[in-house]
């Protein structure tokens, strides 16, 4: 199956070139979050969060110094007209139990809860995170994979994220 342009109509709208069967996750779209799901509609492959009014540097610092996360060194990144940082995170042994009982296990919250939804870094799943300044708005993207599949996943999701084009609201 080939690639297609996926238009994400959101407070910070963008298009992305992704596999043709990927789409927007309907129930998980809120004023400050949107999910892109795979062809099954069951797996979030990329989540975007509006984190303003905090500056991107605040979120990079917050996540890379969190004692429950092991983070790689943030690297500068430019996606279209947006600039920021990209880094990987994994839970470590100091992560606590998830505060939301339905999640189970250990986790660190990235976003929410919002409209009953919460996005987390889970045990056994590494995540790549992009924190960007998009015309004065702080936008964070997250994509994760099981630890044993993460290294193979990173080039695929990097290609998708690198294709982002920001649209005018």
Residue pairs with C-beta under 8 A, 6 or more apart in sequence:
1 19
1 20
1 21
1 39
2 19
2 20
3 17
3 18
3 19
3 20
4 17
4 18
4 19
4 20
5 15
5 16
5 17
6 15
6 16
6 17
6 18
6 22
6 23
6 24
6 36
7 13
7 15
7 167
8 14
8 15
8 16
8 24
8 34
8 36
8 48
10 29
10 34
10 48
10 50
11 31
11 32
11 50
11 137
11 169
12 48
12 50
12 134
12 137
12 139
12 166
12 169
13 166
13 167
13 168
13 169
14 48
14 164
14 165
14 166
14 167
15 164
15 165
15 167
16 36
16 46
16 160
16 161
16 163
16 164
16 165
17 160
17 163
18 36
18 160
18 163
19 38
19 39
21 38
21 39
22 36
22 37
22 38
22 39
22 45
23 36
23 37
23 41
24 34
24 35
24 36
24 37
25 34
25 35
25 36
25 37
25 41
25 44
27 117
28 34
28 35
28 44
28 47
28 117
29 35
30 114
30 115
30 117
31 50
31 114
32 49
32 50
32 51
32 111
32 114
33 47
33 48
33 49
33 50
33 111
33 112
33 114
33 117
33 119
34 47
34 48
35 44
35 46
35 47
35 48
36 44
36 45
36 46
36 47
36 48
37 43
37 44
37 45
38 45
45 143
45 157
45 160
46 141
46 142
46 143
46 157
46 160
46 161
47 110
47 111
47 119
47 141
47 142
47 143
48 139
48 140
48 141
49 110
49 111
49 119
49 139
49 140
49 141
49 142
50 137
50 138
50 139
51 59
51 111
51 131
51 138
51 139
51 140
52 136
52 137
52 138
53 138
54 138
55 133
55 138
56 84
56 85
56 131
56 132
56 133
56 138
58 138
59 131
59 138
59 140
60 74
60 84
60 85
60 87
60 131
63 69
63 71
63 87
63 89
63 110
63 129
63 131
64 71
64 74
64 87
64 89
65 71
66 89
66 108
67 94
68 91
68 92
68 94
68 95
68 96
68 106
68 108
69 89
69 90
69 91
69 92
69 95
69 108
69 121
70 89
70 90
70 91
70 92
71 87
71 88
71 89
72 87
72 88
72 89
73 87
74 85
74 86
74 87
75 85
75 86
75 87
76 83
76 84
76 85
77 83
77 84
77 85
77 86
77 130
77 132
79 130
79 132
79 161
79 162
79 164
80 164
80 165
80 166
81 134
81 135
81 166
82 132
82 133
82 134
82 135
82 139
82 164
82 166
83 132
83 133
84 130
84 131
84 132
84 133
85 130
85 131
86 128
86 129
86 130
86 131
87 128
87 129
88 126
88 127
88 128
88 129
88 150
88 154
89 121
89 126
89 127
89 129
90 121
90 126
90 127
90 147
91 106
91 107
91 108
91 121
91 122
91 123
91 124
95 106
95 107
95 108
95 123
96 106
97 105
97 106
98 104
98 105
98 106
98 107
98 120
99 109
100 113
100 118
103 118
103 120
103 122
105 122
105 123
106 122
106 123
107 120
107 121
107 122
107 123
108 120
108 121
109 118
109 119
109 120
110 119
110 120
110 121
110 129
110 140
110 142
111 118
111 119
111 140
112 118
112 119
119 142
121 127
121 144
122 144
124 146
124 147
125 144
125 145
125 146
125 147
125 150
126 144
126 145
126 147
126 150
127 142
127 143
127 144
128 142
128 143
128 144
128 154
128 157
128 158
129 140
129 141
129 142
130 140
130 141
130 142
130 161
131 138
131 139
131 140
132 138
132 139
132 140
132 141
134 166
135 166
141 161
143 153
143 157
143 161
144 150
145 152
145 153
